[in-house]
Amino acid sequence: MNPSSDDAHDGLLRDLGLKRLRPVWAKFEIFFGLGAVGGSVFGGLYLAANANPSGWLWPCLTVVFTLGGYLALAGHRSHLYQSSNRLAAHLADLIRKPPHAG
């Protein structure tokens, strides 16, 4: 990205009253959420293979699976918002520029 695009993006966020999203946090949400989902799936497979009908562990794995999936989707949504904001700033910058002569 060139500096004018970042200025346009900052201006768009300022005009809309939004704060800049952090891509590192979104990546953390995605990887941690997918790790939780994977861990709960493997935990469920382990419990099913060992025929361990523990009454409290199945609901815990279900909650971890659900919350992990939600966290991964929230990180993905954050990435979509970031790219949408950058695209809107770029398009607004193009609209403001006068057309090329010739």
C-alpha positions in Angstrom: 0.0 0.0 0.0 1.2 3.4 -0.7 1.2 6.2 1.9 -1.7 8.1 0.3 -3.8 5.0 0.6 -3.1 4.7 4.3 -3.9 8.4 4.7 -7.2 7.8 2.9 -7.9 4.8 5.1 -7.2 6.8 8.3 -9.3 9.7 7.0 -12.2 7.3 6.3 -12.0 5.8 9.8 -11.8 9.2 11.4 -14.8 10.5 9.4 -16.9 7.4 10.3 -15.8 7.5 13.9 -14.3 4.0 13.8 -11.0 2.8 15.3 -8.3 0.9 13.3 -8.7 -2.8 13.6 -5.6 -4.8 14.5 -4.8 -7.7 12.0 -2.6 -9.5 14.6 -5.5 -9.8 17.0 -7.7 -11.1 14.2 -5.1 -13.8 13.3 -4.9 -14.7 17.0 -8.7 -15.2 17.1 -8.6 -17.4 14.0 -5.8 -19.6 15.1 -6.9 -19.9 18.8 -10.5 -20.6 17.7 -9.4 -23.3 15.2 -7.1 -24.8 17.8 -10.0 -25.0 20.3 -12.2 -26.6 17.7 -9.6 -29.1 16.8 -8.8 -30.0 20.4 -12.4 -30.5 21.2 -12.9 -32.7 18.1 -9.9 -34.9 19.0 -11.1 -35.0 22.7 -14.5 -36.1 21.6 -13.0 -38.8 19.3 -10.8 -40.0 22.2 -13.8 -40.2 24.5 -15.9 -42.0 21.9 -13.1 -44.5 21.2 -12.5 -45.3 24.9 -16.3 -45.6 25.6 -15.9 -43.3 28.5 -19.4 -42.0 29.2 -18.2 -39.3 31.6 -21.2 -37.1 32.2 -19.5 -33.7 32.5 -16.8 -33.9 29.9 -19.1 -34.1 26.8 -20.9 -30.8 27.6 -17.5 -29.2 28.2 -16.2 -30.3 24.8 -19.4 -29.1 23.2 -19.0 -25.6 24.7 -15.3 -25.5 23.7 -16.2 -26.5 20.2 -18.9 -23.9 19.9 -16.9 -21.0 21.4 -13.8 -22.0 19.4 -15.9 -21.9 16.2 -17.4 -18.6 17.1 -13.9 -17.1 17.8 -12.5 -18.3 14.5 -15.5 -16.8 12.7 -15.1 -13.5 14.6 -11.4 -13.3 13.5 -12.4 -14.0 9.9 -15.1 -11.3 10.1 -12.5 -8.8 11.4 -10.3 -9.5 8.4 -13.3 -8.9 6.1 -14.0 -5.6 7.8 -10.4 -4.5 7.4 -10.3 -5.3 3.7 -13.7 -3.7 3.2 -12.5 -0.5 4.9 -9.3 -0.4 2.8 -11.3 -0.9 -0.4 -13.8 1.8 0.6 -11.0 4.2 1.3 -9.3 3.4 -2.0 -12.5 3.9 -3.9 -13.3 7.2 -2.2 -9.7 8.4 -3.0 -10.2 7.5 -6.7 -13.6 9.3 -6.8 -12.0 12.5 -5.3 -9.2 12.6 -7.9 -10.0 14.5 -11.1 -10.1 12.4 -14.3 -7.0 12.0 -16.3 -6.6 14.4 -19.2 -6.0 12.9 -22.6 
